[in-house]
Amino acid sequence: MTNTKPNHSKIELIAQADSIINTKYPDFTFNPQEYEITVWFNTEMTLVKYRRIIKFTPLDKKEARLKYDIEVNLTTQAVSPFDTWGLDSFYIPNKAEQAKIDFVIKSFGRSRFGFNNSIMEETDMYRITVDNDVAFGKYFLDKTTGKESMGSIEGSYAPMPDLPGLQELADPLVEITE
């Protein structure tokens, strides 16, 4: 089998995914600017992935298994996690929580593109974690002053060794960039 790119542009495929979400879940509204949106395909499916740029966990929801990301399968019109879990576990900040996110952004700066950015609210501080496949950072921000406290930790991961015998996936997902 060969991967055949869909006959639509990335923008058109995202519009199709938005339409599926709006049709199936009309009460759900979201701001696409809060997501890194990518489009992927292989011989069996085309996926639109919405990855939340900043994942905030409020103090009172630390034990909850919050969902932040959305995935729309254009082939089957499935919307994950909504089709399985509904909207209950999907995190949408209320006004007070959004104010806390805005405070961290103002004090710490915008999120790092290409990184997973998470903010965990603690009693007296925000714990900020940024990471991707090659680097990471952990920071602590005082909730009152907005100043960094307890120092920060930054580093790079060691590169993965080249392990012989690993097989390529038979039908990998390929990203559509245009």
Stockholm file with secondary structure:
# STOCKHOLM 1.0

chainA/1-178         MTNTKPNHSKIELIAQADSIINTKYPDFTFNPQEYEITVWFNTEMTLVKYRRIIKFTPLDKKEARLKYDIEVNLTTQAVSPFDTWGLDSFYIPNKAEQAKIDFVIKSFGRSRFGFNNSIMEETDMYRITVDNDVAFGKYFLDKTTGKESMGSIEGSYAPMPDLPGLQELADPLVEITE
#=GR chainA/1-178 SS CCCCCCSSCHHHHHHHHHHHHHHHCTTCCCCGGGEEEEEEECSSCEEEEEEESEEEECGGGTTSCCBCCEEEETTTTEEETHHHHCSTTBCCCCHHHHHHHHHHHHHHCSCCTTSEEEEEECSSEEEEEEECSSEEEEEEEETTTCCBCSCCEEEECCCCCCCTTCCCCSSCCEEECC
#=GC SS_cons         CCCCCCSSCHHHHHHHHHHHHHHHCTTCCCCGGGEEEEEEECSSCEEEEEEESEEEECGGGTTSCCBCCEEEETTTTEEETHHHHCSTTBCCCCHHHHHHHHHHHHHHCSCCTTSEEEEEECSSEEEEEEECSSEEEEEEEETTTCCBCSCCEEEECCCCCCCTTCCCCSSCCEEECC
//
